[in-house]
Amino acid sequence: MPDYDSMTYEEFGRRFFEIAVTEERVAAAIGQIAGDEFTMGPMAQGPGKFAKVTAKVHVQDPAVTRHLGEQLTFDIQIPLEIELTIDLRIDKPRFKVFGEIALRATAIAAHPLALILDVGKPRPTDISIHITSTTLRAELVRIVGGVDAEIKRFISQHVAGEIDSPESAKAKVIDIGGQIAEVWTGI
């Protein structure tokens, strides 16, 4: 076949991965896993668990950076906007929270002929948040109640659960062999 330059099977496999597993495709898969929004709470917080914390989390589009090496790895940043309310029974201070989830993923080749995006589960330390409050009382409640740590813990648990969900499992595995069998015409 004079119009094609041949390559080894190993070169083909590597080239296939580099072309197939792009930042855009990984971002789309992660966006599918993360969803658009979720609600957490009410969670009892503070001394005597007096305060009830509720948060509506809006998940933004992920930003993905690919690293070429022995394996293809990805650094993933998922921005969040959170509407936070702390119900003190006598007052309900509201907060605006901006945050980000940092994830890491690896593209893996698997038998019989599949491509898997292995996404690591986040820890609370992988979640960064910035909370703005409008009153001193709200700020004190937030600090004394340990609200920041609880938000990070809950978000990391929620995302870990989403990563393990059956829907997520489908989004992370591409059956290359099955897709080739569907389109192969023998011509």
N, C-alpha and C positions, 0 to 999 in steps of 0.2 A: 504494500500500500504506500505508494510514493508520496502522498500528500500529508502523511503523519510521521512525526518523530516518535519512535518507540521509547519506552521507559520500562524499568523493572517493575515487578509487582509491588515491591516495597515503596518505590518512588510514587507509583500510582496511588497506593493507600495513603501515603502522607499527603500527597497533593489533593486527594479526594477530601480528606479531613480539613485541610486548610481552606478549600473552596466551600465545602458544605457547612462547616460550623463557623459561621460569621458572628460578629458582634450583634448584628441586627436580628439574626435568627435566635440567638441566645436571649436577647432582650425580649423578644416576642414570647418565647417559652417561659421565661421568668415572670413576665407580665401576666401570663395565663395562670401561673401558679399563685402569684401574689394576690390577684384579684383587684377590685377597684376600691372597696372599702369594707370595714368591719367595725363592730361596736364591742367595746369591752366594758364590763361592769353591769350594775353597780358593784364596786369592791369596797369592803369595809377597811378603813385606814385610820391611822393615828392612835393616840392613847384611848384605850377602851373601845376601839373600833367605832368611834362615834361618827366620823365622817364617812360619807358614801361617795365614791369617785366613779364617774361615768365618762367614757371617752368615745368619740366617733372618729375613727381613723380613716383618712382618705389617702389611698396609695397612688403615688404618681408613677410616671413611666420610668423604668429602670435605665441607668446608664451603665454600659458594659465596656470593659477594656480587656482585649484579648492579649495573651502572652504566648508567643511561640517558643517552644522548647522541646524537651523529650516528650512531653504531653502538651496538649493545648489546654491552658487554664484561663480562667476569666475572673476578674475582679468586678463585682456587681454592686452598684450603689442604688438603693431604692429610696427616693425621697418620700417623706410622709408629711401630711398636715393633720393636726389633731385638734378637735374641739373638745376641751376638757371642762367638766363641771364637777365641783365638790359641794355636795349637799351637806350643810352643817345644821340642818333643820331650821335654823333661824336666818340663815343667809345661804345663797348659792353662788359663790364666786365662780366666774368663768375665766378660762385661760385659753390663749392661742399657743399651740405647741408646733414647732417645726422640728423635724427629725430626719434621720436617715438610717437605713439598715444596710450593713456591709456584709455581703455574702461572697463566697468563693465557690467556683464550680470547675469541674474537669470534664473534658470530652473523652469518653472511653469507647474503645472498640470491643464488641462482645460477640460470642458465638450465638447462633450460627453465622449471622451477618447483620449486626445491629449497631447502632450508634446510641450511646447513652450519655446524657448530661447528668453527671453526679454532682448534686448541689449539697454543700455542707450546711448543717443546721446552725443558725446563729445562736450565740450566747448573749446574755444581757450586755456584755462589754462590746458587742458588735453593733449595738444600737446607740446612736447619739441623738440627744434631744436638747432643744432650747425652749424654755417656757417663759412667756411674758404674762405678767399679772398686772391688774390695774389698781389693786389696793394693797396696803401693808398687811392687813388681816389675811388676805388671800395668800400673800407671799409667805407669811408665818405658818399658815395651815399647810401649805405645800411642803415647806422645809421640815416642820415638826412631824408631819404625817409620812415622810419618806415617799412622797408621791412619785418623784422622778425614778427611783429604783424600782418601784412597783410597775410603772408604765413600761420600763425597759424589760423587766422580767416577763410581763404579760405578752408584750409584742414578740419577744423571742420565742415564747411557748406557742403562740398562735402561728407564727411563721413555720416553726418546726413541725407543727401539726399539718399545716398546708403542704409542706414538702413531702410528708409521708402519706398524704391522702391518695385514694385510688385515681382521682382525676389528674393529680400531679404526676403520678407514675406514668400515665399515658402521655403526658406532655414531655416527659424526660426521655422517652425511648422511641427511636425511629427504627422500624423494621425494614432495613434496606433490602434484604433478600425478598421479603414479601412485596415490596414496591416494585422491584425489578421483575418479579414473576407476573405482576399485574400488567405491566406495560410492554413486556418482551413480546414481540410479534414474530420473531424467527426470521425476519427479513435482513 
